[in-house]
Amino acid sequence: MAIERGKSGSISSRKSGKTDRRKSPNREERSEEKSGKAPDESRSERSPEKPRYVGNKEPFSKFSKRKDFKKEKEESAEKPKFKRKDSAFSKKKTDKPFDSKNIKPEGTSRPETREVTDETRLNKYIASSGICSRREADKLIAQGMVTVNGEVITQMGVKIKPTDVVTYGGEKLKFQKFVYLLMNKPKNIITTSDDPQGRQTVMDILANTVKERIYPVGRLDRMTTGLLLLTNDGDLAKKLAHPKFKVQKVYHVTLTKPVTKLDMIKLTKGVKLEDGLAMADAASYVGDGTLKNEIGISLHSGKNRVIRRMMEELGYVVSKLDRVSFGGLTKKTVPRGKWRELTEREVGMLKMIG
């Protein structure tokens, strides 16, 4: 075996004219030797030799020049992929053929416009005037008691314009907005719009402060105090007054003597009156129950003076009767003899009953 020393002092071995590649210096070391640079000490921790690529494949060294391969991959995933509408693999399919005329540039689409009309149904017009409900207005129309511009109307579903003149009983009707008032009625006041005997009514409390023609919903007798609802919404007034919809009314009842537990049970079981059976939904003593002559009664009956008559049938005399709640409304914020308008939320709550 022949041993030769190169110019830079590197040792190479030859056997039968062949060079031992395992001990031969690589190209980088040779270039360093030619340039006269000292070999890099970090060569000992050199990474394994990179694989060579054959053919037209791109060498791996080009990928290393990119800033961040993972980041580019994530950005490409976020970009929406283009899908043809007429593709058989698309989820949404359109039966309409493609038409280039249907394509509009952004910002050129116009919102849908609806035809505005001031016409109103005749029964609604009559009900909003405050004389009756819509159903009752239909009956008036069928009976030929309503005229429009001097012509008697008996057909249902007729629409009128704001310029038309509607009369009932020789009186001109006016289309009014709906008004909802809550009053804390005092004693010795009649629950009616007009009293032929000249007694003070709930309308006198309003003192002409409301222009619309309103009327009370239900009745409270002259000596009964508490919550009273007034409106010109005939449909709502009829619904609240009808026992079918079971509108709850709560009363604070004061009697001249204590009420026994047996009679409290009888109130919820039912008391027989002249016009039928009257039954309370609930009955209990007020407060902690120490005062047995003060009770609370909840019911939905629409009978006239029903609580006074029930208590009289059981042998009691009502000295004071106050309605504290009606359809979920209370009179906490309304002093005696005062009134206020209902909020939109309270009106909506009443309309959802039933």
C-alpha positions in Angstrom: 0.0 0.0 0.0 1.3 3.4 -0.9 0.9 6.3 1.3 1.0 9.8 -0.1 0.8 13.2 1.6 -1.0 16.0 -0.2 0.1 19.6 -0.4 -2.1 20.6 2.5 -0.9 17.7 4.7 -3.9 15.5 4.2 -3.2 11.8 4.0 -4.7 9.7 1.2 -4.3 5.9 0.7 -4.3 4.0 -2.5 -4.9 0.4 -3.1 -4.6 -1.0 -6.6 -4.9 2.5 -7.9 -8.3 3.2 -6.2 -9.0 6.0 -3.7 -10.7 5.3 -0.3 -13.7 7.7 -0.5 -14.5 7.4 3.2 -11.3 9.1 4.1 -11.1 11.5 1.1 -11.9 15.2 1.8 -15.2 16.5 0.4 -15.5 19.4 -1.9 -16.0 22.1 0.8 -12.8 21.0 2.5 -10.9 21.2 -0.7 -12.2 24.6 -1.5 -11.1 25.8 2.0 -7.7 24.3 1.4 -7.3 26.1 -1.9 -8.5 29.4 -0.4 -6.2 29.0 2.5 -9.0 29.3 5.1 -8.9 27.4 8.3 -11.4 24.5 8.6 -14.6 25.4 10.5 -14.8 23.8 13.9 -18.5 23.3 13.6 -18.0 20.7 10.9 -18.0 18.0 13.5 -21.7 18.7 14.1 -22.5 18.6 10.5 -26.0 17.4 9.5 -26.2 14.2 7.4 -25.8 14.6 3.6 -28.9 15.8 1.8 -30.6 13.5 -0.6 -30.0 14.0 -4.3 -33.0 14.5 -6.6 -33.3 12.9 -10.0 -35.1 14.2 -13.0 -37.1 17.5 -13.1 -37.9 17.4 -9.4 -37.2 20.7 -7.6 -34.3 20.3 -5.1 -35.1 20.6 -1.4 -32.8 23.6 -1.0 -35.3 25.9 -2.7 -37.9 25.2 -0.1 -35.5 26.3 2.6 -35.4 29.8 1.1 -39.1 30.4 1.9 -40.0 32.5 4.9 -42.4 30.1 6.7 -43.8 27.1 4.9 -46.4 26.3 7.6 -47.6 29.9 7.7 -48.1 29.9 3.9 -50.0 26.6 4.2 -52.3 28.1 6.8 -53.0 31.2 4.7 -53.8 29.1 1.6 -56.3 27.1 3.7 -58.1 30.3 4.8 -58.7 31.4 1.3 -62.1 30.4 0.0 -62.0 27.8 -2.7 -63.7 28.6 -6.0 -66.7 26.4 -6.7 -68.7 26.4 -9.9 -72.4 26.8 -9.4 -73.2 24.4 -12.1 -70.9 21.7 -10.7 -72.4 18.3 -10.1 -70.4 18.1 -6.8 -71.7 21.5 -5.4 -74.2 21.3 -2.5 -76.5 24.0 -3.9 -78.0 23.4 -7.3 -79.9 25.8 -9.4 -82.5 24.8 -11.9 -82.3 28.1 -13.7 -79.9 28.3 -16.7 -77.0 30.7 -16.4 -77.7 34.1 -17.8 -75.1 36.9 -17.8 -77.9 39.5 -17.6 -78.7 38.3 -14.1 -75.2 39.3 -12.9 -75.2 42.7 -11.2 -72.2 44.6 -9.9 -72.1 45.2 -6.1 -74.0 48.2 -4.8 -76.5 48.2 -7.7 -79.2 46.1 -6.0 -82.2 48.1 -4.8 -84.3 47.3 -1.7 -87.8 45.9 -2.2 -90.4 48.6 -2.1 -94.0 48.0 -0.9 -97.0 49.8 -2.1 -98.1 52.2 0.6 -101.9 52.7 1.0 -104.0 54.8 3.4 -107.1 52.6 3.0 -108.6 51.1 6.1 -111.3 48.4 6.6 -114.6 49.8 7.5 -115.0 47.6 10.6 -111.6 48.6 11.9 -112.4 52.3 11.3 -115.6 52.0 13.3 -113.9 50.1 16.2 -111.1 52.7 16.4 -113.7 55.4 16.7 -114.5 53.9 20.1 -118.1 52.9 19.8 -117.7 49.1 19.6 -115.4 46.2 18.8 -114.8 44.9 15.2 -117.2 42.0 15.5 -119.9 44.4 16.7 -119.0 46.7 13.9 -119.6 43.9 11.4 -123.1 43.5 12.8 -123.8 47.2 12.5 -122.7 47.1 8.9 -124.8 44.1 8.1 -127.8 45.8 9.6 -127.3 48.8 7.4 -126.7 51.2 10.2 -123.4 52.6 8.8 -123.1 55.0 5.8 -120.0 56.0 3.8 -120.3 59.3 1.9 -124.1 59.2 2.4 -124.4 55.6 1.0 -125.5 52.7 3.1 -122.9 49.9 3.2 -123.9 46.4 4.0 -121.0 44.5 2.3 -118.2 43.1 4.4 -114.5 43.9 3.8 -115.1 47.4 2.3 -112.1 49.7 2.5 -112.4 53.4 3.0 -110.0 56.3 2.4 -109.1 59.1 4.9 -111.2 61.6 2.9 -114.4 59.4 3.2 -117.1 60.4 5.7 -118.4 57.6 7.9 -121.6 58.1 10.0 -123.4 55.9 12.5 -126.8 57.0 13.9 -126.4 60.3 12.2 -123.1 61.0 14.0 -119.8 61.4 12.1 -117.1 59.0 13.2 -113.4 59.9 13.5 -110.5 57.5 13.1 -108.5 57.7 16.4 -105.4 56.1 17.7 -105.7 53.6 20.4 -105.4 54.9 24.0 -104.9 52.8 27.1 -105.3 54.3 30.6 -105.0 52.9 34.1 -107.0 54.6 36.8 -107.1 54.2 40.6 -110.8 54.8 41.0 -111.9 56.4 44.3 -115.2 55.8 46.2 -118.5 57.3 45.2 -117.6 57.5 41.5 -119.7 55.8 38.8 -118.0 53.6 36.3 -119.7 54.9 33.1 -119.2 57.5 30.4 -122.3 59.4 31.3 -124.8 59.2 34.2 -128.4 60.4 33.6 -128.7 61.3 37.3 -125.8 63.7 37.1 -123.5 61.8 39.5 -119.7 62.0 39.1 -118.2 59.5 36.7 -114.7 58.3 35.9 -114.8 60.5 32.8 -115.0 63.6 35.1 -111.7 62.5 36.7 -110.0 62.8 33.2 -111.4 66.3 32.9 -111.4 66.3 29.1 -107.6 65.8 29.1 -108.0 62.9 26.6 -109.3 63.8 23.1 -110.0 60.2 22.1 -113.4 58.6 22.9 -112.5 56.0 25.6 -114.7 53.9 27.9 -114.0 51.7 30.9 -113.3 48.0 30.6 -115.7 46.1 32.8 -117.4 47.8 35.8 -116.6 48.7 39.4 -119.7 49.6 41.5 -119.9 53.0 43.1 -118.5 52.0 46.5 -115.7 49.9 45.1 -112.2 51.4 44.7 -109.1 50.4 42.8 -107.7 49.6 39.4 -109.8 50.4 36.3 -108.7 50.2 32.7 -110.0 52.6 30.1 -109.5 52.4 26.3 -110.9 52.9 22.9 -109.6 49.5 21.7 -112.9 47.7 21.3 -111.4 44.2 20.5 -109.1 44.3 23.6 -111.8 45.6 25.9 -114.2 42.8 24.9 -111.6 40.2 25.3 -110.6 41.4 28.8 -114.2 41.6 30.0 -115.1 38.1 28.7 -114.8 35.3 31.3 -113.7 32.9 28.5 -110.2 34.4 28.6 -109.9 34.1 32.4 -108.4 37.5 33.1 -107.4 37.4 36.7 -108.7 40.1 39.0 -107.4 40.4 42.6 -109.5 42.1 45.4 -108.7 43.2 48.9 -111.9 42.5 50.9 -112.5 44.0 54.4 -115.5 42.5 56.3 -117.4 43.4 59.4 -116.5 40.1 61.1 -113.8 37.4 60.9 -114.1 34.8 58.1 -113.9 31.2 59.2 -111.6 28.7 57.4 -114.7 26.7 56.4 -116.1 29.7 54.5 -112.8 30.3 52.9 -112.9 26.8 51.5 -116.5 27.4 50.3 -115.3 30.5 48.3 -113.0 28.3 46.2 -115.5 25.4 46.0 -118.3 27.7 44.7 -121.1 29.7 46.1 -124.6 29.4 44.6 -126.1 32.7 43.5 -129.3 33.7 41.7 -127.6 33.8 38.3 -125.5 30.7 38.8 -122.5 29.3 40.6 -119.7 31.8 41.5 -116.3 30.5 42.3 -113.1 32.1 43.4 -109.8 31.0 41.9 -108.0 31.6 45.2 -108.8 33.0 48.7 -106.5 33.7 51.6 -106.1 35.9 54.6 -104.2 39.1 54.1 -100.7 39.4 55.6 -99.8 36.9 58.3 -103.4 36.0 58.9 -103.8 37.7 62.2 -106.7 39.8 60.9 -109.4 37.3 59.9 -111.7 40.0 58.6 -109.3 40.9 55.8 -109.0 38.5 52.9 -107.7 38.4 49.4 -109.8 37.0 46.6 -108.7 36.2 43.0 -111.2 35.4 40.3 -112.0 35.8 36.6 -115.8 35.9 36.8 -117.5 38.8 35.1 -120.7 38.7 37.1 -122.0 42.0 38.5 -121.1 42.7 42.2 -120.0 39.0 42.4 -117.8 39.4 45.5 -120.3 41.3 47.6 -123.0 38.8 46.7 -120.8 35.8 47.5 -120.0 37.2 50.9 -123.6 38.1 51.6 -124.6 34.5 50.7 -122.2 33.2 53.4 -123.5 35.7 56.0 -120.9 38.5 55.8 -121.1 42.2 55.1 -118.4 43.9 53.0 -117.3 47.2 54.5 -114.5 47.9 52.0 -113.6 46.4 48.6 -110.5 47.4 46.6 -109.3 46.0 43.3 -105.5 45.7 43.5 -104.7 43.9 40.3 -106.2 43.4 36.8 -104.7 41.2 34.1 -101.2 41.4 35.8 -101.4 45.2 36.1 -101.2 46.9 39.6 -102.0 50.4 40.9 -98.9 50.7 43.1 -97.6 53.8 41.3 -101.0 55.5 40.8 -102.5 57.4 43.8 -106.2 57.3 44.5 -108.1 59.4 42.0 -105.2 59.6 39.5 -104.4 57.8 36.2 -101.5 57.1 33.8 -101.0 55.7 30.3 -99.9 52.1 29.9 -96.5 51.4 28.5 -96.1 49.5 25.2 -94.9 46.5 27.2 -98.0 46.5 29.3 -100.3 46.8 26.3 -98.5 43.9 24.6 -98.9 41.8 27.8 -102.7 42.4 27.7 -102.9 41.5 24.1 -101.2 38.2 24.7 -103.8 37.1 27.1 -105.8 34.2 25.8 
